[in-house]
Amino acid sequence: MAAPTSTMPDDARTRLLARIRREFDIAEETLDIAGFPLSFTRIADPNAVLDEVCRLETLREQGVAPRRELHVPYWAAVWESGIAVSEHLARRAADRPLAGVRALDLGCGMGMAGAAMAMLGARVTLGDIDTAALLFARLNTLPWADRCHVARCDWRGEDLPGPFDLIVGADVLYEVSQWPHIEAFARRRLAPGGALVLGEPGRPTAKGFRAWLQDRGWTVAADRAKAGEMDVHIYEARPLA
C-alpha cells in the first residue's frame, strides 16, 4: 500500500519555520514509519526547552509575565510511544485504511502520530495544551494542510469539534490522575464504532490501566510494538455502550 501523495506549501513552511527558529533550535529528519518516509521537524535539544521553561517560571514569580502559559514541556521530546503508535497505525491501515477517517491526535506534542495518520489519508485534528507544541504539529502536517487542523485542547474539560472515528494518544498515561479525564473525553468525542488507540511505554504508574479501563465499560485489545530498544504497549479500546 502506498501512502497518499501531497504537495508542500513552500511559502507557508518558510514562514512557519522562521517563526519557530526565532524561539527554538530544531532538527529536521526523515523517519521510516513501517516503510513510509515521513519528514519530521523536532526540537534539537529537549533539555534546553525545559531549562528555558524553568527560567521563565522564575521570571514569572518575579512578576515578569511569560508570552504563553507555562507547562512542563513533555511535548519537546520524541517519545518512543509516538514512533510505536505511528508504526502500529501504518500496519493497521493495511486492513483498515485510514483514508477519510476522522482522527484526533490527543496530546499531540510535535505531531508525529497525527502526521503519520495524515500521510495515510486521514482527516486529522491535532490537539495539545501547549501552544508551542502546536507550532511544530502544524509544521509537520503542512503537506496535508487541506485536511489537518491544530487546536489547543485541555482534555480535562475542553472538547474539540468532532466526533472522531479514531482518537490516538502516544504516552499520555503517565499520570494516573489524568486517566478519568482522558476516558471521559474519549467517551464524549468518539463516533459510534470508533476506537481509542493509546501507546504506553511500560511506565510503572500505568501498569493497571488496561484493567482500569475495562472496569469502566470498554473492551481493550492489547499489542506490543518495538521502538528502538523499547517495547511499547498498544491498547485499542472501544466503549461497550
Secondary structure, DSSP 4 states (H G I P E B T S, - for coil): -PPPP----HHHHHHHHHHHHTT--EEEEEEEETTEEEEEEEES-HHHHHHHHHHHHHHHHTT---SS-----GGGS--HHHHHHHHHHHHHTTTS--TT-EEEEET-TTTHHHHHHHHTT-EEEEEES-HHHHHHHHHHTGGGGGGEEEEE--TTT---S--EEEEEEES--S-GGGHHHHHHHHHHHEEEEEEEEEEE---GGGTTHHHHHHHTTEEEEEEEEEETTEEEEEEEEEE--
